[in-house]
Amino acid sequence: MFPHSVSRIALGLLALFATTSLAHADPDALWKIVHGKCVVATAPCVSVNTAEHYALLKDQRGVAQHLLIPTDKIAGIESPALLEANTPNFFADAWAEHSQVDAKLPHPLPRNAISLAVNAQNARSQNQLHIHIDCLSVESRDALAKVADQVGTTWAPLPVEIAGHHFKAERVDGAELGRYNPFLALAKTLKDPATEMGKQNLVVVGATFTTGPGFIILTDEAPAVVGGYGGGEDVQDHACNVDPA
């Protein structure tokens, strides 16, 4: 019993530390980095794509995690700008940049070990949209693998729990996202996107179906009060403890 008690105490301390860190974080830190530094001289970002209006930043957390951050002021998933026709498909751009995650690892990851995540408004610490590009956790990967071919091309509840979430899922076929925009796809499922988008987590996971490559798109509503938890990012493993084979 003693080891389990120690584990629970350690997890409790970790949660307290994370909550405290989020409480004291500057919510405009990412915007200040991108707007004040990256668009001026690239560094500390890895790159700046002026055509697609985004910067790519290696997150200080994790082995390989990168963040795709718009160079325009877009607060987060609740922003109406994400539903405008002339706004770049940032999820498609994020997938195109996943090789930057591979570059930090001993071997490239299979597509079903790569994930893109956006946290709901109350499950984030920053008020500038950012897509987490990182390893999918082993547990999330294994759970999704068991039901991947059951996911249909219209939104439906996922038959398994992933990282404590009861997601709805939709399947997208193809090696790239192309014209499929997860933000627009999610908005179409909501009665009032203007008030409901901000409550949603949105995750894109690479998949290999029996018929070929594709993606599993996941969404759920974050709890009303999460203190930095309950975000789509929960499916990821920032330590990248995954088998790349």
C-alpha positions in Angstrom: 0.0 0.0 0.0 2.8 2.4 0.8 4.1 2.8 -2.9 0.6 3.5 -4.0 0.2 6.1 -1.3 3.4 7.7 -2.3 2.2 7.8 -5.9 -1.0 9.5 -4.9 0.9 12.1 -2.9 3.3 12.7 -5.8 0.4 13.1 -8.2 -1.3 15.5 -5.8 1.8 17.7 -5.5 2.2 17.7 -9.3 -1.4 18.8 -9.8 -0.9 21.5 -7.2 2.2 22.7 -8.8 0.7 22.8 -12.3 -2.4 24.6 -11.0 -0.2 27.2 -9.2 1.9 27.7 -12.4 -1.2 28.2 -14.5 -2.6 30.7 -12.0 0.5 32.8 -12.2 1.1 32.5 -15.9 1.1 35.6 -18.1 -1.9 34.9 -20.4 -0.3 37.0 -23.1 3.1 35.4 -23.0 2.8 33.5 -26.3 1.4 36.6 -28.1 4.3 38.7 -26.8 6.8 36.2 -28.1 5.2 35.8 -31.5 4.2 39.4 -32.1 7.2 41.1 -30.4 10.0 38.7 -31.4 9.2 36.0 -34.0 7.6 38.2 -36.6 10.5 40.6 -36.3 13.5 38.2 -36.3 12.1 34.6 -36.3 14.0 33.7 -33.0 13.0 32.2 -30.6 10.6 30.6 -33.0 11.7 27.7 -35.3 10.1 29.4 -38.3 7.5 32.0 -39.4 5.2 31.3 -42.3 4.1 34.7 -43.5 1.8 33.2 -46.2 -0.1 31.1 -43.8 0.1 33.6 -40.9 1.6 31.4 -38.3 4.8 30.9 -36.3 6.2 27.6 -35.0 7.7 27.6 -31.5 9.4 24.7 -29.7 7.7 24.6 -26.3 9.9 24.6 -23.2 7.8 21.7 -21.9 8.5 18.3 -23.2 11.0 16.6 -25.4 9.6 17.4 -28.8 6.4 19.5 -28.3 6.0 22.4 -30.8 3.3 25.0 -30.8 1.7 26.4 -34.0 0.7 30.0 -33.1 -1.1 32.5 -35.5 0.8 35.7 -36.1 -2.6 37.5 -36.0 -4.3 38.1 -32.7 -6.6 35.1 -32.3 -7.5 34.5 -28.7 -8.4 30.8 -28.9 -11.0 28.3 -30.2 -13.8 30.7 -29.4 -12.5 33.3 -31.8 -15.0 34.1 -34.7 -12.0 34.6 -37.0 -11.4 30.8 -37.1 -14.7 30.4 -38.9 -14.0 33.0 -41.6 -13.3 31.8 -45.1 -10.0 33.6 -45.5 -8.5 32.3 -42.3 -5.8 29.7 -42.9 -6.5 26.0 -42.0 -4.2 26.0 -39.0 -4.7 22.3 -38.2 -3.6 21.4 -41.8 -0.6 23.6 -41.3 0.1 22.0 -37.9 0.0 18.5 -39.4 2.4 19.7 -42.2 4.9 20.7 -39.4 4.8 17.4 -37.5 8.3 16.5 -38.9 9.6 19.1 -36.3 8.5 16.7 -33.6 10.2 13.8 -35.4 13.4 15.8 -35.6 13.6 15.8 -31.8 13.2 12.1 -31.4 15.5 9.1 -32.2 13.2 7.9 -35.0 10.2 9.3 -36.9 6.8 8.5 -35.3 4.2 6.5 -37.1 1.2 8.7 -38.0 -1.0 7.2 -35.4 1.4 8.3 -32.7 1.1 12.0 -33.7 -1.5 14.4 -32.3 -2.6 18.0 -32.6 -4.6 19.5 -29.7 -6.4 22.7 -28.9 -7.7 23.2 -25.4 -11.0 24.7 -24.5 -11.1 28.3 -23.2 -11.2 27.4 -19.5 -8.6 24.6 -19.9 -5.8 26.8 -21.2 -3.4 29.3 -19.7 -2.8 31.5 -22.8 -5.0 33.9 -24.6 -3.4 33.3 -28.0 -4.5 30.4 -30.1 -1.9 27.6 -30.1 -2.0 24.1 -31.4 0.0 21.5 -29.5 1.9 19.3 -31.9 3.3 16.3 -30.0 3.3 12.6 -29.3 0.1 10.8 -28.5 0.3 9.0 -25.2 0.7 5.2 -25.4 -2.6 4.7 -23.6 -4.5 7.0 -25.9 -2.8 5.4 -29.0 -3.7 1.9 -27.9 -7.3 2.8 -27.0 -7.9 4.5 -30.4 -6.2 1.6 -32.3 -8.9 -0.8 -31.0 -11.8 1.3 -32.4 -10.2 3.2 -35.3 -12.1 1.3 -38.0 -15.4 1.8 -36.1 -15.1 5.6 -36.4 -17.5 6.9 -39.1 -17.4 9.9 -41.3 -20.1 11.7 -39.2 -19.7 12.7 -35.6 -20.6 10.0 -33.1 -19.7 9.2 -29.5 -16.4 7.3 -29.3 -17.0 3.8 -27.7 -14.0 4.1 -25.5 -12.7 6.6 -22.9 -9.5 8.4 -23.9 -7.4 10.1 -21.2 -10.5 10.5 -19.1 -12.5 12.1 -21.9 -15.7 10.9 -23.5 -15.1 12.2 -27.0 -17.2 12.4 -30.1 -15.2 11.3 -33.1 -15.2 11.8 -36.8 -13.1 10.0 -39.4 -11.3 11.8 -42.3 -9.6 9.8 -45.0 -6.4 10.9 -46.7 -2.7 11.4 -45.9 -3.3 15.2 -45.4 -6.2 17.2 -44.0 -6.5 19.1 -47.3 -9.6 21.2 -47.3 -11.0 19.6 -44.1 -10.9 22.2 -41.4 -11.6 20.8 -37.9 -12.7 24.2 -36.6 -15.4 24.5 -39.3 -16.4 20.9 -38.9 -16.9 21.3 -35.2 -18.8 24.6 -35.6 -21.3 22.8 -37.8 -22.3 20.5 -35.0 -23.1 23.3 -32.6 -26.4 25.1 -32.2 -24.7 28.4 -31.4 -21.0 28.4 -32.3 -20.6 32.0 -31.0 -21.3 30.8 -27.4 -20.4 27.1 -27.6 -17.0 26.9 -29.4 -15.1 28.2 -26.4 -16.2 25.2 -24.3 -14.9 22.6 -26.7 -11.6 20.7 -26.9 -10.5 19.8 -30.3 -7.9 17.1 -31.2 -6.6 15.6 -34.4 -4.9 12.2 -34.4 -3.2 10.6 -37.3 -4.6 7.2 -38.1 -3.9 4.2 -40.4 -7.2 2.6 -41.2 -7.5 -0.8 -43.0 -8.4 1.2 -46.1 -5.4 3.6 -45.8 -4.2 6.7 -44.0 -6.4 9.2 -42.4 -7.3 11.1 -39.2 -9.5 10.7 -36.2 -11.0 14.0 -35.1 -12.0 14.2 -31.4 -14.0 16.8 -29.5 -15.7 17.1 -26.1 -16.8 19.9 -23.8 -14.4 20.8 -21.0 -15.8 20.8 -17.5 -17.1 24.1 -16.3 -14.2 24.6 -13.9 -11.0 22.7 -14.6 -8.1 24.8 -13.3 -6.0 24.0 -16.3 -7.1 20.4 -16.6 -9.6 18.6 -18.8 -8.1 20.0 -22.0 -7.7 18.2 -25.3 -3.9 18.2 -24.6 -4.6 15.4 -22.0 -4.3 12.8 -24.8 -0.6 13.8 -25.4 2.6 12.6 -23.8 5.0 15.5 -23.6 7.8 13.1 -22.5 7.2 11.2 -25.7 7.5 7.8 -24.0 6.3 6.0 -27.1 7.6 3.2 -29.2 8.4 4.9 -32.6 8.5 1.6 -34.4 
